[in-house]
Amino acid sequence: MAFDKILIASDHAGYQLKKQIIEKLPKIIFEDLGTENEESVDYTDFANLVAKRISSNNRLYGILICGTGVGMSVAANKYSNVRAGLAFNSEIAMMIRKHNDANILVLPGRYMHIDEAKRCIDNFISTSFEGGRHSRRINKIIE
């Protein structure tokens, strides 16, 4: 996977995990699009920030984090050219790249330890889209 940087954003429920990810993965260039603390915010605002940018630039990839990951996934996937996949473990993070060509990794901030988050990110950035029969399926999503 070739990328310039990874856009990252969270709501209040994902803030602590986002902060730990940025601190514990210093070799990755992150562009932090917020939020800046644990005060209640709307997850959709942050999903929109990341998804809009990725929708218009196929060299960008993103990470979104909210409490369960579901809200961010739903909000991000409304954009064209965005395939946001929710991963609760590192194997799923690999499969969303391999089979779904995901360009946004969504993590459940309230249910994931930093060690598993690091494994998810490692698998996400190191796995390529497999193509083949999966391309046909992705094309049906895009249509």
Phi and psi in degrees as a GROMACS rama.xvg file:
@    title "Ramachandran Plot"
@    xaxis  label "Phi"
@    yaxis  label "Psi"
@TYPE xy
-100.407  125.906  ALA-2
-148.089  151.32  PHE-3
-83.196  -42.5126  ASP-4
-161.41  171.01  LYS-5
-116.618  123.634  ILE-6
-76.5438  138.329  LEU-7
-137.342  139.516  ILE-8
-154.838  157.567  ALA-9
-148.389  165.859  SER-10
-95.3189  -168.993  ASP-11
-62.1461  -36.003  HIS-12
-72.6402  -21.8592  ALA-13
-103.218  -0.399377  GLY-14
-57.2963  -48.1205  TYR-15
-63.0628  -42.4106  GLN-16
-65.8099  -41.3985  LEU-17
-58.7963  -46.1645  LYS-18
-60.0127  -43.743  LYS-19
-65.4773  -39.9522  GLN-20
-59.9811  -48.4123  ILE-21
-62.2294  -41.5278  ILE-22
-69.1404  -40.4371  GLU-23
-90.773  -5.48759  LYS-24
-125.289  63.0148  LEU-25
-68.0529  -15.5607  PRO-26
-78.9619  -14.2537  LYS-27
-93.8904  135.316  ILE-28
-86.5114  111.183  ILE-29
-105.058  141.488  PHE-30
-109.823  108.778  GLU-31
-83.4653  115.138  ASP-32
-100.028  14.1377  LEU-33
105.933  177.727  GLY-34
-74.7875  169.246  THR-35
-103.44  0.397042  GLU-36
-165.217  -171.897  ASN-37
-97.9058  15.5289  GLU-38
-71.7886  141.007  GLU-39
-56.8652  130.341  SER-40
-138.339  170.298  VAL-41
-90.9878  120.196  ASP-42
-57.4441  -31.1235  TYR-43
-61.1653  -34.3352  THR-44
-60.6852  -39.0729  ASP-45
-82.5599  -34.5547  PHE-46
-62.1463  -41.6564  ALA-47
-63.2557  -42.0121  ASN-48
-57.1256  -48.9637  LEU-49
-70.9634  -48.5345  VAL-50
-64.6887  -38.1118  ALA-51
-59.8856  -44.2114  LYS-52
-65.8632  -43.5565  ARG-53
-71.0107  -34.4071  ILE-54
-58.0109  -33.5659  SER-55
-102.735  2.59017  SER-56
-146.172  103.049  ASN-57
-75.0251  1.15585  ASN-58
-93.3061  -2.57396  ARG-59
-99.6798  146.401  LEU-60
-130.219  158.98  TYR-61
-139.404  162.194  GLY-62
-129.797  128.402  ILE-63
-120.927  142.171  LEU-64
-137.804  124.073  ILE-65
-134.881  -171.937  CYS-66
-55.0005  -56.8265  GLY-67
-104.665  -18.1768  THR-68
91.0177  -17.0349  GLY-69
-68.7319  -47.2017  VAL-70
-59.7792  -45.6251  GLY-71
-62.7043  -40.9331  MET-72
-60.8339  -48.5762  SER-73
-62.2659  -47.3174  VAL-74
-63.6004  -43.9874  ALA-75
-68.7699  -35.908  ALA-76
-73.4775  -1.44433  ASN-77
-78.4235  -12.178  LYS-78
-89.6132  142.562  TYR-79
-67.6119  149.816  SER-80
68.429  8.08404  ASN-81
-108.892  131.535  VAL-82
-130.115  95.4489  ARG-83
-95.0799  125.457  ALA-84
-119.397  132.67  GLY-85
-85.9788  126.257  LEU-86
-124.016  124.638  ALA-87
-97.3848  -9.71182  PHE-88
-153.276  169.897  ASN-89
-68.4241  -28.7375  SER-90
-67.0339  -41.8705  GLU-91
-64.7357  -39.3929  ILE-92
-58.9855  -37.9814  ALA-93
-68.48  -44.1019  MET-94
-68.7  -32.7271  MET-95
-68.1272  -26.5428  ILE-96
-78.7491  -49.0996  ARG-97
-63.4266  -45.2356  LYS-98
-103.173  -25.6173  HIS-99
-113.823  -2.35804  ASN-100
51.1295  40.852  ASP-101
-61.3363  139.56  ALA-102
-115.422  -0.0661501  ASN-103
-132.728  126.101  ILE-104
-94.4835  125.803  LEU-105
-111.187  131.025  VAL-106
-120.279  145.758  LEU-107
-88.7989  97.8487  PRO-108
-56.4615  -34.3172  GLY-109
-82.7741  -9.69883  ARG-110
-126.702  14.031  TYR-111
-132.787  132.254  MET-112
-82.2425  151.6  HIS-113
-56.9683  -35.9504  ILE-114
-63.3726  -41.9624  ASP-115
-70.4329  -36.1592  GLU-116
-60.9221  -42.6502  ALA-117
-62.1688  -41.3184  LYS-118
-64.9108  -39.9323  ARG-119
-60.728  -46.9618  CYS-120
-64.8818  -42.5608  ILE-121
-58.8171  -47.3471  ASP-122
-65.0276  -39.8418  ASN-123
-62.508  -46.0656  PHE-124
-81.5472  -17.2256  ILE-125
-100.771  -2.90189  SER-126
-103.619  136.505  THR-127
-100.838  156.156  SER-128
-65.9254  132.274  PHE-129
-76.6486  -25.5855  GLU-130
71.2778  -143.069  GLY-131
57.6845  -132.566  GLY-132
-59.4131  -24.9272  ARG-133
-71.4964  -31.1728  HIS-134
-61.3095  -42.1119  SER-135
-58.2986  -42.5684  ARG-136
-68.9772  -41.9699  ARG-137
-62.1013  -41.2701  ILE-138
-60.2414  -33.4384  ASN-139
-69.4941  -28.4873  LYS-140
-72.0949  -42.2988  ILE-141
-67.8939  -34.9215  ILE-142
